Amino acid sequence: MESTEKSAGVLNDLIEINNDRVAGFEKAIADIKDENVDLKSLFQGYAGQSRKNGQELAALVGAYGEVETGTSVGGSLHRAWIDVKSIFGGSDRASILSEAERGEDAIKRSYQDALNGGELPPSAVETVSSQAEEIKAAHDQIKALRDSARN
């Protein structure tokens, strides 16, 4: 029973940080000025990615416990995306991308912690690993855009 609860907890943590990521990108989209309109499309895609991730994780966690549907106002693993959400007011491209990359660092770390923690059921490892790869690719793309915006 305890391992089932831990599995559900780990999966729910990932659902929450994906929800935080959606909220963070939506905040950024709302604040982006016309000169960075290309970032709106990119961020909409990543918000959609996290919505899909949340749905896949919810299907997995449903077998182990109650699914979390909110964002993680108090969750320690997720505070970085919440903090990023509140400072997405910068209007220059490098600032926007720097804050997005900080948030991506947080979700990437959460996925690695989940995979390395040994509490995921075998049925969830493949899904979480696949999502972690997508998150890493998103992080790397945002980092590359940030680096090019600084030059």
C-alpha positions in Angstrom: 0.0 0.0 0.0 2.8 2.4 0.9 4.6 1.9 -2.4 1.4 2.5 -4.2 0.9 5.8 -2.4 4.5 6.8 -3.2 4.0 6.0 -6.8 0.9 8.1 -6.9 2.7 10.9 -5.1 5.6 10.9 -7.6 3.2 10.9 -10.6 1.0 13.6 -9.0 4.1 15.7 -8.5 4.8 15.4 -12.2 1.2 16.3 -13.1 1.5 19.4 -10.9 4.7 20.7 -12.4 3.3 20.1 -15.9 0.3 22.2 -14.8 2.7 24.9 -13.5 4.5 24.8 -16.8 1.3 25.4 -18.7 0.4 28.3 -16.4 4.0 29.7 -16.8 3.9 29.6 -20.5 0.4 31.0 -20.6 1.6 33.9 -18.5 4.6 34.4 -20.8 2.3 34.3 -23.9 0.1 37.0 -22.4 3.0 39.2 -21.7 5.0 38.8 -25.0 5.1 41.9 -27.2 4.7 41.8 -31.0 8.4 41.7 -31.7 8.6 38.3 -30.1 5.4 36.8 -31.6 7.3 33.7 -32.7 7.8 32.8 -29.1 4.1 32.8 -28.5 3.7 29.9 -31.0 6.6 28.0 -29.4 5.3 28.5 -25.9 1.8 27.4 -27.0 3.3 24.2 -28.3 5.1 23.6 -25.0 1.9 24.3 -23.0 0.1 21.8 -25.2 2.9 19.3 -24.6 2.4 19.7 -20.8 -1.3 19.3 -21.1 -0.8 16.0 -23.0 1.8 14.9 -20.4 -0.6 15.7 -17.6 -3.3 13.6 -19.2 -1.0 10.7 -19.8 0.2 10.8 -16.2 -3.3 11.1 -14.9 -4.2 7.9 -16.7 -1.3 6.2 -15.0 -1.9 7.6 -11.5 -5.6 6.7 -11.6 -4.6 3.1 -10.9 -2.6 4.1 -7.8 -4.5 6.9 -6.1 -6.2 10.2 -6.5 -5.2 12.5 -9.4 -4.1 16.0 -8.7 -5.6 18.6 -11.0 -4.2 21.9 -9.7 -1.0 23.7 -9.7 1.5 23.3 -6.9 1.1 26.4 -4.9 2.9 24.8 -2.0 4.9 22.0 -3.8 8.6 22.3 -3.1 9.6 20.5 -6.4 7.6 23.0 -8.4 8.3 26.3 -6.8 10.7 27.3 -9.6 8.0 27.3 -12.3 5.7 29.3 -10.0 8.5 31.8 -9.4 9.2 32.1 -13.1 5.5 32.7 -13.8 5.6 35.8 -11.6 8.6 37.4 -13.3 7.7 36.8 -16.9 7.2 40.6 -17.3 10.5 41.2 -19.1 9.9 42.3 -22.6 13.3 41.7 -24.2 13.8 38.4 -25.9 16.8 37.3 -23.9 15.0 37.9 -20.6 11.9 36.0 -21.7 13.9 33.1 -22.8 16.1 33.1 -19.7 13.1 32.9 -17.4 11.6 30.1 -19.6 14.9 28.2 -19.4 14.9 28.5 -15.6 11.4 26.9 -15.6 12.5 24.2 -18.0 15.5 23.5 -15.7 13.0 22.9 -12.8 10.7 20.5 -14.8 13.7 18.7 -16.2 15.1 18.2 -12.7 11.7 16.9 -11.5 11.6 14.3 -14.2 15.1 13.2 -13.4 14.3 13.0 -9.7 11.2 10.9 -10.5 13.2 8.5 -12.7 16.1 8.2 -10.3 13.9 7.9 -7.2 13.0 4.3 -7.6 9.4 4.8 -6.7 7.8 4.7 -10.2 6.0 1.5 -11.0 7.4 -0.3 -14.0 4.2 0.5 -16.0 5.0 4.3 -15.6 8.7 4.3 -16.4 8.4 4.2 -20.2 5.9 7.1 -20.2 7.9 9.2 -17.8 11.1 8.5 -19.7 9.6 9.5 -23.0 8.1 12.7 -21.5 11.5 13.5 -19.9 13.2 13.2 -23.4 10.6 15.7 -24.8 11.1 18.0 -21.8 14.9 17.9 -22.4 14.5 18.7 -26.1 12.2 21.7 -25.2 14.8 22.9 -22.6 17.6 22.6 -25.1 15.7 24.5 -27.8 14.8 27.3 -25.4 18.4 27.5 -24.2 19.7 27.7 -27.8 17.2 30.5 -28.6 18.3 32.3 -25.4 22.0 32.0 -26.3 21.4 33.3 -29.8 19.3 36.2 -28.4 22.2 37.2 -26.1 24.5 37.6 -29.1 
